[in-house]
Amino acid sequence: MQIFLDTGDIELVNKYYDMGVVTGVTTNPLLVAKHKIDRMDFIKELMKFELESVSVEMITEKADEMLKEAEAFLDLGESITIKLPMTAEGLKACKALSSNEIKVNMTLCFSVYQAILAAEAGAFCVSPFIGRAEDNGIDGKELLEDIYRAYFQSGVQTRILAASIRNLDHIKMAALVGADFATMPPNLIDEMLAHELTDAGQKQFLEAARGMVGDAQE
């Protein structure tokens, strides 16, 4: 399962990209506005990294408007993925873009039925919102499992991008179910990395190594 960052902070993208664990970034207007950066400028900054996917969310409602909006971003690089809402207009725009081999991320997915429609429209990936689903009484694990089984049985190429990830349990759930990607807040990578036994072991090894160096110098 590949890790994407869900952020509007270019410094954090740089930090975790340098760590070698991030292969994509998802964005939305709320995240970008939070950091007071122009959306186009932010996407251009992301193009400096060798990312597999940069999801750019469209902020219009009609299919023709979405397509026109998408044009402004598609020339920026091959990693651009157009992020569209799971609506009738979003599906219409998805079909038009995917027919031209343009990657589309169908977002705000809350059912296997919606995921089936996204695959039929040729989406590169579908984004089930795990945390938000659970907020509304929907079993996040069951949602992921249903989509995974439906896609596996049909042999479709659409991938699963687990979104609205809020904690380590969500990450574990997505990985064990078989999601292709998980997009998460940057701080969760630190939580994934942290373990007291790793810290204790590293401390012991370093102390032993320093002692060996000291003995050799004497």
Rosetta blueprint (number, residue, H / E / L):
1 M L
2 Q E
3 I E
4 F E
5 L E
6 D E
7 T L
8 G L
9 D L
10 I H
11 E H
12 L H
13 V H
14 N H
15 K H
16 Y H
17 Y H
18 D H
19 M H
20 G L
21 V L
22 V E
23 T E
24 G E
25 V E
26 T E
27 T L
28 N L
29 P H
30 L H
31 L H
32 V H
33 A H
34 K H
35 H L
36 K L
37 I L
38 D L
39 R H
40 M H
41 D H
42 F H
43 I H
44 K H
45 E H
46 L H
47 M L
48 K L
49 F L
50 E L
51 L L
52 E L
53 S E
54 V E
55 S E
56 V E
57 E E
58 M L
59 I L
60 T L
61 E L
62 K L
63 A H
64 D H
65 E H
66 M H
67 L H
68 K H
69 E H
70 A H
71 E H
72 A H
73 F H
74 L H
75 D L
76 L L
77 G L
78 E L
79 S L
80 I E
81 T E
82 I E
83 K E
84 L E
85 P E
86 M L
87 T L
88 A H
89 E H
90 G H
91 L H
92 K H
93 A H
94 C H
95 K H
96 A H
97 L H
98 S H
99 S L
100 N L
101 E L
102 I L
103 K L
104 V E
105 N E
106 M E
107 T E
108 L E
109 C E
110 F L
111 S L
112 V H
113 Y H
114 Q H
115 A H
116 I H
117 L H
118 A H
119 A H
120 E H
121 A L
122 G L
123 A L
124 F L
125 C E
126 V E
127 S E
128 P E
129 F E
130 I H
131 G H
132 R H
133 A H
134 E H
135 D H
136 N L
137 G L
138 I L
139 D L
140 G H
141 K H
142 E H
143 L H
144 L H
145 E H
146 D H
147 I H
148 Y H
149 R H
150 A H
151 Y H
152 F H
153 Q H
154 S H
155 G L
156 V L
157 Q L
158 T L
159 R E
160 I E
161 L E
162 A E
163 A E
164 S L
165 I L
166 R L
167 N L
168 L H
169 D H
170 H H
171 I H
172 K H
173 M H
174 A H
175 A H
176 L H
177 V H
178 G L
179 A L
180 D L
181 F E
182 A E
183 T E
184 M E
185 P L
186 P L
187 N H
188 L H
189 I H
190 D H
191 E H
192 M H
193 L H
194 A L
195 H L
196 E H
197 L H
198 T H
199 D H
200 A H
201 G H
202 Q H
203 K H
204 Q H
205 F H
206 L H
207 E H
208 A H
209 A H
210 R H
211 G H
212 M H
213 V H
214 G H
215 D H
216 A H
217 Q H
218 E L
